[in-house]
């Protein structure tokens, strides 16, 4: 539409003329069809799906989280180093006990991060094992039901014959009043 304004042509004039409106509609259809044809000619691997976009987003969020953690560690190190440099410049030696405590804290934070990753891996393994166990239980139920169905036709005719005779006799006796 902006092309029409730049050319100084009224849009209403274009659509008021039936021939021009038809030609515009035909041109839009050709353009739309050409785009659709190109999309079908693209290899499947080059098409973007919602699932692939979601996976990319999840990966990007995880990457950002790791970068934020790394940035935080680097800022803490820089702050400690600048503080130590300022103490040295002022003639005060940094306390060895403070340095030792900071190293222990850094080690504990690294251990904590490693353990959290290990917990996440174990939770994933537990989820997969639970799914496998559920599938095995379902398969076991299906097999047991199949075995029971296969066994039932063999046992019913043999058991049904002796039981049906006494029931009929009782019915005849109850009808005669005895």
N, C-alpha and C positions, 0 to 999 in steps of 0.2 A: 504494500500500500504506500509506503514512503517513496517508492520509485515514481509512482504516479504524481505525488505532490511535487517531487523534485522536477519532474517534467512539466509541471503546471497543468496537469490534466485532472479533471474532476472524476472521482471514483463513481459518483452517481451517474455521470454521463456514460461511463463505460458499461455499467450494468443496465442502464436504461435502454441501450441499443441491444436488441435481442441477438443480432449476429455477433457482436463483440462479446457479449456475455457468454454465448455458446462457445466461442473460440477460447475464451479464458477458462471456462470449465473443462474443455477438452484438453487444454495445455496442462491444467492442474492434474487431471486424471493421468495423462501420459507421464508426468513427473512423478506422481505417486506410484504408478505401476513400475516405472524404471527403478525407483528406490526399492520396491518390494522384490523385483527380479534380482537386483544386486545382492540383497540380503540372503536370498536363497542360494546364490552362487558361491557365497563365502563358505569356506570349509567350517565344519562343525566346531573344530577346536578354536576358531577365531571368534566365535559368537560368545558374548558375555551373558552369563545366566545370573539369576538372582542368588543362587547358591554360591557361585564363584565370587560374587561381590561380597556376600556375607563372610565367606572365608577370608577374603582379602582384608575386610574390615577388622575381623577378629585378630588376624595376624598383625595388622598395623597397630591395634590397641595394645597388644602384648608387647610389641616392639617399643611403643611409647612408654609403657610401664617400666620396661627394663632400662630405657634411657633415663627416665626420671630417677630411678634408683641410683644409677651410676652418677648422674649429676649431683644428687644429694651427697653421695660418698665423696665425690671430688670437691664439692664446696666445703664439707667438713675438714677434709685434708688441707685445703688451702687456708681455711681459717686457723687451723692449728699451726700451720707453717708460718703464716703471717704473725700470729701471736708469739711464736717462738723467736722469730726474727726481731720483733719489736722488743722482747725481753732481752735478747742478746745485745741489741743496740743500746739499750738503757743500762746495760751492765749487770742485769739480773740474770742469773742462770735459771733455766726452767727446772722445776723440780723433777728429779728422776722418778719419783713415785707417781707423779702425774702422768709422765710419759708412759710408764708401765701400765697404769690403769687405762689409758687411752688405747694402748695396744691390745690389752685384754678385751676392752669393749668392742674394738674393731673385729677381733677374732670371734667373739661371741655373736656379733651381728652376722658375720659370714657364716658361722655354723647355723644360726637361726634361718638364714636364707636357704642354705643347703637342705636343712631338715624340712622346711616348708615345701621345697621342690620334691623331696622324697615322699612327703605325705600326699602331695597331689598325684604323684605316680602310683602310689599304693591305692589311693581312692579310685583311680582309673582302673587299676587291675582288679579291685574288688567289684566295681561295676561290671566289668567284662565277665568276671567269674560268676556273678549273680545272674547275668543274662544267659550264660552257658548252662548254669544249673537249672534255670527256668526252662530252657529249651529241652534239656535232658529229661526233666520231670514231665513235660508235656509229651515228649516222645514215649516215655515209659507208660503214661496213661493211655496213649493211643494203642500201643502194643498190647497192653493188658486187656483193653476193651476188645481188640481184635481176637486175642486168644479166647476170651470169654464168649464172644460171638461164635467162634468156630467150635467151641466145646458144647454149646447149648443145643444145637440141633441133634447131636448124637445122644444126649442124655434125656431129652424130653420124651421121645416116643416110648422108650423102655419104662420110664417112670409113670407115664400117663395111663398106660393100659391097666395095671392093677388097681389104681385108684378109682378109675371111672366105674368099674363094676360094683364095688360096695356102695357107692353113692347112689347108683340107680336102684339097688335093692332097698336101700333105706327109703327112697322116695316111693317105691311101690308099697312098702309096708305102711308108711304114714298115710297113704291114700286109702288103704283098705281099713284104716282105723285101728290097727293092731299096735 
